[in-house]
Amino acid sequence: MKTALLQITSSDNPEANLTNLRDQCRAAARNGAGFVLTPEVSNCVSGSRNHQNSVLRLEADDKTLSALQEDARSLGIWLLIGSLALKTEDADGRFANRSFLINPEGQIAARYDKIHMFDVQVTPEETYRESDGYRPGQKAVLAETPFGKIGMTICYDIRFPYLHRALAKAGATILTVPAAFSYVTGAAHWEALLRARAIETGCYVLAPAQTGKHTASRGPERKTYGHSMVISPWGEVLCDAGTETGICYVDLDPEAVAKARGRVPSLTHDQRFDGPL
């Protein structure tokens, strides 16, 4: 399966972002990709809750989702919308950070809400409280495709090995990790974490990422790390998109999963143990 990872720099304007997403999806399909992936919060990168409240929509009303569903159908591709920031009907008004897998008929084959919230102080000047604006998901999601079972995760989830191991033990051969990774943490940890999850599970890891400086009409501007990557089931970096916007292509070979797991079958070597006390 020829796979394309889109590396983009989303602003806080969903309409402008959608135009760019559609252009990139069409370019990927023209180049033969049958599976296209976009990064986390493809529709809107914003640190202003007021701005998000003014531009975000419920899933049923979201123009980005409906337009990309139509593009998946017209192009005949599988499309992972890495995630969309969406309004919910939660009483506290928090948003959802939701990933969608769209099939070639334009239907939603699976949806996943990000479980782990990025509540960190990276530096004295750079603090994130994702849980203030987004409510965490509660369910791990495995999706069936003709080219393998996909375990869906998002960004900060990459730091939690148990989620990815659970997905692999349930049958995942591909793990998706769309991201808008902090520049500081990305430089320190991004590649190491992606490779570790691939090595531990014997899965392909597909990680389309936001990159660069994100313009904002309100609130602070963000800078993300880029370096969209594909990691093989043996832990090799098959694609590193660097920091420029663009498209990264890789051919996925299902036999590589079986080969890696045959060499080191660690998914079958769990042992019960006591402690620590």
C-alpha positions in Angstrom: 0.0 0.0 0.0 1.5 3.3 -1.1 1.1 5.7 1.9 1.4 9.5 2.0 1.9 11.5 5.2 1.0 15.2 4.8 3.2 17.6 6.8 1.4 21.0 7.1 1.4 24.2 9.1 -2.3 24.8 10.0 -3.4 28.2 11.1 -6.4 29.1 13.3 -8.6 29.5 10.2 -10.4 26.3 9.4 -11.5 27.4 5.9 -8.0 28.2 4.8 -6.7 25.0 6.3 -9.3 23.0 4.5 -8.3 24.4 1.1 -4.7 23.4 1.7 -5.7 19.9 3.0 -7.8 19.2 -0.1 -5.0 20.3 -2.4 -2.5 18.0 -0.6 -4.8 15.0 -0.5 -5.4 15.3 -4.3 -1.7 15.6 -4.9 -1.0 12.5 -2.9 -3.7 10.6 -4.7 -2.3 11.7 -8.1 1.0 10.3 -7.1 -0.5 6.9 -6.4 -1.1 7.0 -2.6 -4.0 4.7 -1.5 -3.7 5.7 2.1 -3.3 9.4 3.1 -2.7 10.7 6.6 -3.0 14.3 8.0 -1.6 15.6 11.3 -3.3 16.3 14.6 -5.7 19.3 14.7 -5.6 19.6 10.9 -8.5 22.0 11.0 -7.3 24.6 13.6 -4.2 25.2 15.6 -5.1 27.8 18.3 -4.4 28.6 21.9 -7.4 30.8 22.3 -10.5 29.2 23.7 -12.6 32.2 22.7 -11.4 31.8 19.1 -12.0 28.1 19.1 -15.5 28.6 20.4 -16.2 31.0 17.4 -14.8 28.7 14.6 -15.1 25.1 15.8 -18.2 23.0 15.1 -19.9 19.8 16.3 -18.9 16.7 14.3 -22.2 16.7 12.5 -21.7 20.3 11.3 -18.0 20.3 10.6 -17.2 21.3 7.0 -13.6 19.9 7.1 -14.9 16.5 8.0 -17.6 16.4 5.3 -15.4 17.8 2.6 -12.6 15.3 3.3 -15.1 12.5 3.3 -16.2 13.6 -0.1 -12.6 13.8 -1.3 -11.8 10.2 0.0 -14.8 9.0 -2.0 -14.0 10.8 -5.2 -10.3 9.9 -5.0 -11.0 6.3 -3.9 -8.5 6.5 -1.0 -8.3 5.5 2.6 -7.9 8.8 4.6 -6.8 9.2 8.2 -7.8 12.7 9.3 -5.2 12.8 12.1 -7.5 14.8 14.2 -10.0 17.6 14.2 -10.7 20.0 17.1 -14.5 19.7 17.5 -17.1 21.1 19.8 -19.0 18.7 22.0 -22.2 18.9 23.9 -20.4 18.3 27.2 -21.7 20.4 30.1 -18.3 21.9 30.8 -17.9 23.1 27.1 -14.7 21.2 26.5 -13.8 20.2 22.9 -12.9 16.8 21.5 -9.5 16.0 19.8 -10.9 13.4 17.4 -9.2 11.2 14.8 -11.2 9.8 11.9 -10.5 6.9 9.5 -12.4 7.4 6.3 -12.9 4.6 3.8 -12.8 4.9 0.0 -16.6 5.2 0.0 -16.3 8.3 2.1 -17.7 6.7 5.2 -16.3 7.0 8.7 -14.8 3.6 9.4 -13.5 4.5 12.8 -13.2 7.5 15.2 -10.9 7.9 18.2 -10.8 10.6 20.9 -7.3 11.4 22.2 -7.0 9.7 25.7 -3.9 11.3 27.2 -4.0 15.1 27.7 -0.8 17.2 27.3 -0.7 18.9 30.7 3.0 19.9 31.0 5.4 22.7 31.7 8.1 22.2 29.0 10.0 25.4 30.0 9.3 28.3 32.4 7.8 30.1 29.4 6.1 27.2 27.7 3.2 25.6 29.5 0.3 23.5 28.1 -3.0 22.5 29.9 -4.7 20.5 27.2 -7.3 19.2 29.6 -8.6 22.7 30.3 -9.9 22.9 26.7 -10.3 19.2 25.7 -11.9 16.3 27.4 -10.0 13.0 27.2 -11.3 10.0 25.4 -12.0 6.8 27.2 -11.7 4.0 24.6 -8.8 2.5 22.6 -9.8 2.0 18.9 -8.7 -0.7 16.4 -9.8 -0.3 12.8 -10.0 -3.0 10.0 -8.6 -2.2 6.5 -7.6 -4.4 3.6 -3.9 -3.6 4.3 -3.9 -4.2 8.0 -5.5 -3.4 11.3 -4.9 0.1 12.5 -4.5 1.2 16.1 -5.4 4.8 16.4 -3.6 7.2 18.7 -2.8 10.9 18.8 0.4 12.8 19.7 0.9 12.7 23.6 -0.4 9.1 23.6 3.0 8.1 22.2 4.4 8.4 25.7 2.2 5.6 27.0 3.5 2.2 25.9 0.7 0.2 27.4 -1.9 1.8 25.0 0.2 0.8 21.9 1.0 -2.7 23.3 -2.7 -3.3 24.0 -3.5 -2.3 20.4 -0.8 -4.6 19.0 -1.9 -7.5 21.1 -5.5 -6.9 19.9 -4.2 -7.3 16.3 -2.9 -3.9 15.2 -0.1 -4.1 12.5 -0.1 -0.3 12.0 -0.1 2.4 14.6 -1.1 6.0 13.7 0.3 8.9 15.7 -0.8 12.2 14.1 0.8 15.0 16.1 1.4 18.7 16.7 4.5 18.0 18.8 6.1 20.8 20.8 9.4 22.0 19.2 11.3 21.5 22.5 10.0 18.0 23.3 10.1 17.0 19.7 13.8 17.7 19.3 14.4 15.7 22.5 12.0 12.8 22.3 10.0 12.5 19.1 12.1 10.0 17.1 13.1 7.9 20.1 9.5 7.5 21.2 8.2 6.5 17.7 11.0 4.0 17.2 10.4 2.5 20.7 6.7 2.0 20.1 7.5 0.3 16.7 10.2 -1.9 18.2 8.1 -2.9 21.2 5.1 -3.9 19.1 6.5 -5.0 15.7 4.1 -2.5 14.1 4.5 0.1 11.4 4.3 3.6 13.1 2.8 6.3 10.9 3.2 9.8 12.4 2.1 12.8 10.2 3.0 16.0 12.0 2.4 19.7 12.1 5.5 21.9 11.5 6.8 25.4 11.9 5.2 28.6 13.2 1.4 28.7 13.3 -0.2 32.1 12.7 -2.9 33.1 15.1 -5.5 35.8 14.8 -6.0 35.6 18.6 -3.9 34.1 21.3 -0.3 33.0 21.3 1.5 31.6 18.2 2.7 28.0 18.4 5.8 26.4 17.0 5.7 22.7 16.2 8.5 20.3 15.5 7.6 18.7 12.1 9.6 15.6 11.2 6.7 13.5 10.1 8.0 9.9 10.2 7.3 6.4 9.2 9.0 3.7 11.3 9.3 0.1 10.2 8.3 -2.8 12.5 12.0 -3.4 13.0 12.5 0.2 14.2 14.0 1.7 11.1 13.2 5.3 10.1 11.8 4.9 6.6 10.8 8.5 6.1 11.7 11.8 7.9 10.0 14.8 6.4 12.3 17.3 8.1 10.7 20.7 8.9 9.4 21.9 5.5 5.7 21.4 4.5 5.1 18.6 2.0 4.3 15.0 1.4 6.3 11.9 2.5 5.6 8.7 0.7 6.3 5.1 1.8 5.2 1.7 0.6 3.9 -0.5 3.5 4.8 -4.2 3.3 2.5 -6.4 5.5 5.2 -9.1 5.5 7.6 -6.8 7.4 5.3 -7.1 10.4 5.4 -10.9 10.4 9.1 -10.9 9.9 9.9 -8.5 12.7 7.6 -10.3 15.1 9.1 -13.7 14.1 12.6 -12.5 14.9 11.7 -11.0 18.3 8.2 -12.3 19.4 8.0 -10.1 22.5 4.3 -9.7 22.2 4.0 -13.4 23.2 6.4 -13.2 26.1 4.4 -11.5 28.8 5.0 -12.8 32.3 3.0 -12.2 35.5 4.9 -10.7 38.4 4.3 -9.3 41.8 5.1 -5.9 43.1 6.6 -3.4 43.4 5.4 -2.9 46.9 
